[in-house]
Amino acid sequence: MCFNCYPVLKLTVRMNRLKAFCHLVELINDVSIQIAPIEAFLLAHCTGAYTAYDLCYIMERTFEWQSDYAQSFLRELEIKFRLFIDFKDVPVLVSAARYAPQDFLYHAEGEIGGRYETPVDMTLILTHRCNFRCVYCYNSSGQGAGADELSTGQWVSLIEEARDMGVLKCTLTSGEPLIHQGFFDILAALQRSNIITYICTNGSLITEETVRKLKDLDVPLIQISLDSPISTVHGTVTDSRSSFPVIIKAIRMLVEAEIKVYIKSLMLPETAPEAAALIDLCHNEGVSNIDSTAMIYVIMAVRISAFFSAPVRRHPLPRWSRRRKRYSAIRCLSILSRVRGIGRQKTMCLSAAGL
């Protein structure tokens, strides 16, 4: 460990204090862990103003530790929290005053690994309106699905309530979230509440003005749905015949603005054969992450089988590992063949139609 470096807690990290432990989430790597209050106390000092030597001194003075023990503790935490900290050669103040270290000086009432007292992440379904009609849509979204939506003011009130509960992370989804007229007001409310935000969009409504606003609000990444590298196939799956070049342009604008782009793709009979070509396309466009899910939802099976000429089971899943080795620039290539659980009392979902 370089004790002359300046540890900086990444801007994509959020922490909060609970009775039994502290909770930490990181958006880029989608990591969520429980940590001890003393670990949160140290991370709160990682503002870029102190060297690792300074942090050792702080721990020695605060907890009356020996110097060797403080250095050993810091080395262990460097390994444990390497995804959450950057090390700078010169002092910086990018994360100064994000957290008050003294807030984490308390005796935990319980053990790490216990139940969450409140939800720590949430999903907001802003609207069921959408300019696409995807064959696999599970949300009954469409052009005329906007009845009984919550207003922008109602969403802001819910966000403030979630902040007070201790929520750290929010996924903004819909329909198409950019259709909601209060989208940027809602996003700004999340930023003011220090809730890190993951935006899911089909990408077709992203313009230069949209990118500028996202950059002004320090949005670190956007997830865009792209099911095929072939324009006609993508248009057939989403019932949006001219959307493909618009989405590709949106990806390029976001990458140019240094906003990370994650691609979400769904494995269907018509899209699975071109999965390798989709990875090639994403690599060439500077995409950071690709996540492809195999369609196994039983409730959708009849609709999809009727839509496509080939049954879902006909095409085997492609060998993504070959492309993973070829493209080291893409952080993660993953494929899900089943729905994953969300854990006990960890996540809540708020729908556009009300609570």
N, C-alpha and C positions, 0 to 999 in steps of 0.2 A: 504494500500500500504506500502511496506517495503522501507523506504527511505534510508536504509543502503545498499540495493542491487545495483548491477551494471546492468542497462539495456543494452541489446545488440541487435541491429537490426539483424534479421536473415539473413544468407547468401543467402536465397532463395527469398529475397525481392529486388526489384529495384524501384527507384524513378527517375522522371525527372521533369523539370520545363517547364511549358507552360505559356502563357500569362494570362489566366483567372484563372488558378489553377495549382496545382501540381498533378502528377499522380503517383500512387503506385500500383504495382502488386506483388503477392506472389504466387510462383509456386506450392507448396505442396497442398495448399487448393484451388488453382485456383481462387484467389480473385483479383479483379481489382476495385480500387476505386479512386475517385477524392478527394484531400485533400487541405486544405488551406496552403499557403506558410509558415505560422508560425508553422504549425504542421510538415511540412517537415523539417524546421529549427531545431526543437527539435529532430526529429528522426535521423537527420544527426549527432547529438551529442551522439547518443546511440552506442558508439563504444566499450563499456566494460571498458573504462578507468575512467568513472565518475559514482558516485553514484547518486541516485535520488535526494538527497540533493544538490549535485553539480549542477545538471540540474536546480533545482529550483533557485539556486544562479545565474546561467547563464541567465535564463529568467528574473530574477529581475533586473540584471545589464543592460541587453540589451534593455529591454522595459520599464524600470523604474516602475516595478510592486511592489506592496506590497507582503510581504512574504506569507500571507494567500492566496492571489489570485494565486500566482505562484504554491503553493501546491495544491490548488483546481483544477487548470488547468491540472496539472500533473496527478491527480487522474482520471479526466475525460478521458484523453488520454490513460491512462493505460487500461481502459475499452474498448475504441474504437479500440485500436491497439494491443489488447492482442494476436492476431494471428500473429503479425509481430515482436514481441519482446520476447526475453528470458531474465530472470532475474538471474544473477549469484551472488553467495555469495562472490566471490573474483574477483579482477580486471582481465580482459582479454583484448586481443587486436586482436580478430579474425576479426573485421570489421573496424579496424582503417584506416582512410584516404580514406574510400570508397566514401564519399561525403564531399564537402566543405560546411559547414553550411552557410557561407556568401552568397553562390549562391542562397539561398532561402530567402534572405532579400530583397524583392522587393514588390511593390504594384501591386496586381493582377488587370488586366484590364478586369473585368467582374465578373461573379458569378459562383460558383460551380454548376455543373449540365448542363453546356453549351456544345457546340459542341467541338469535338477534332480538334485541328489545324492540326495535322498529325496523321497517324496511330501509335498506341502504341504497337501493337503486330502484328506478321506476321506469315505466314505459308510458308515454303519452300518445294516444291515438287522436291526433288533432281533428281529423275529419275522415269521413268515409268517401268523400268525393275523390275522383281520380280521372285523369285524362287517358289512362290505359284501361283495357279490359283483359287482363291477363287470364289465360285459361286456368291457371293454378291458383288464382286468388282465393284465399280463405276468409277474406274480410268483407265480402259482399260490397266491394267498392265499385264506384262507377260515376258517370256524369251526374246522375240524378239522386245521389245518396247523401245529400247535405242537410236533411231535415233534423231538427232538434240538436244542432251542434252547440257546444259551449262557446260562449263569447270569449274574446281576448281577455277581458277583465276577469272572467271566471277562471280562466287558465292561470292568469297571474296570481290570483288569490290562492289557488291550489298549489302553485309552485312555492309561494311564501310559506304555506302550511307545511309542505314537504321539507323545506329548508329547516323549519323549526323542529321537525321530527328527527332530523339528522340524515336526510337523504344526501348522497354524495354524487350519484350518477343518474343521468336521464337519457333514455332513448326516445328520440322524436320520430314518430312514424305515422302512417295513415293508411288508406288512400295514398294520396300524394301530399305531403305536408306543406309544400310550397304553394299549394292552392289556397290554403288558409290565409285570409287577408291580414291576420295579426301574427303571421309566422315570425317575423323579425322582432316584434315586441315581446313575444313569448320567449324567443331565444335570448333576448337581452335580459329578461327577468331571470332566466336560468343562470346567466353569467353573473348578474348582480348577487345572486344567492350562492355563488361559488359552487354550483352544481355543474360538473363537467358533462358535456352533452355529445351524444352520438346521434347523428342525423342519417336517416334512411330515406333515400329518394330514388325515383326512376331516372333522374338526371335531365329530363327533357325540358324542364322549365328554368334551368340554370343559364343565366346570362352574364355578361361582363359586370353589370350592376350587382347581380346576386353575389358573384365572387368577391367584389369589393366590400360588400356589407359583411359577408362571412369573415373576410380577413380583418375588418375593423373590429369584429366581435371575438377575435382570437380563436376561431373555430379550428381545431387541429386536424380534423379529418372528416371525410364524408363517405358514406357507403352508397354506392350506386348499383342498381340492379341491371345486369347485362347477361342475357341468357345464351347468346350465340355471337360468334364473330362474323356471321353472315347476315347482312341487312334484311334479306327477305325472310329468313327464319325467325329472327328477332321480332320482326314486324308481325309475323303470323302468330307467334306465341303471345304477344302483348296486344294484338289488334291495334297496332300503331305503325302504319306502313312507312311513314317518313321520319320516324324518330331516331333511327340509328345514327346518321351523321350528326345530328344535334347532340346526342349523348357523347359521341367521340369528341366533339368540339368542347363540350363541358368538361370532360376529363382533362383535356389538354390545358384549358384555362385554369383549372384547379391546381394541376401539377405545376404550372408556371408560377402560380401565386404561392407555391410552397405549402399548399394544403394537401395532406395525404389523402389518397383515394383508395378505398377498399371496394372490391367488386364482389357482389353477391350473385351467384348463378345457380340456377336450378336444373338438375339433371332430368331431362325428359327424353322420350324416344327420338325426337327430332334434333335435340341439342347435344346429347351424349357423344355422338361420333366426332363432333368438332371441338371437344373439350380441350385437346392439345393445342389446336389453333387459337382457341380463346386465350389460353395462357400465353402463347406467343404474342398475340395482340396486346394483352395487358402489360407484358414486359416492355414491349416497344413503346407504349404510351406512358411508361413511368409509374404504373400502378404499384402500390406498396403491399397489397394483400389480396388474395383470392380465396373465397370461401364458397364451395359448391356443395349443395345439399341434394341428396337423392330423394326424389318424390316418392314417399311411401305412405302418405296420409290416406287411410282407407276411405275416408269420407269423400275424397276427390277422385277416387280410382275410376268410377263409372264415367264421370265427366271427361277426364283426360283420355281414357281409352277410346271414347267415342270421338274425341276431337282428332286424335292422331291415327294414322293408318297402321302403325306397329304397336304391339303391346309393350307396356313399360318394361317387362322383364327381358325383352329380346336383346338389348344392348348391355353388355357388361360394363362395369365402371372402369374408366381408363386408368392407366398406371401413372398417377400423378408424380410418383417419386422420381421418375426420369426427368420431368420438367423441373422438379424442385432442385435437383443437382445442377441442372443446366443454368438456372436463373437464380443466382445467389442474391440479386438485388431485391427480389420479391421476398418479403419477410416471412410469410407463412402461406403455404399451400395446404388447405385442409379440405376434407370431404366428410360429410356427416351422412350416415345411413340410417340414423334413428334420432328421435327427439330426445334432447337431454333435459334432465330435471333442473329446477332452479333453486332447490334448497329450501329449508324451512324459514319462513318469515323473512326472507331476504329481498324479495322483489314484489312490487305491486304494479298493477296496470290500471291506468285511468283512461277511459274511452271517451270519444267525442260525444257519444250519446248520453253521457252523464255517469254518475258513480253508482 
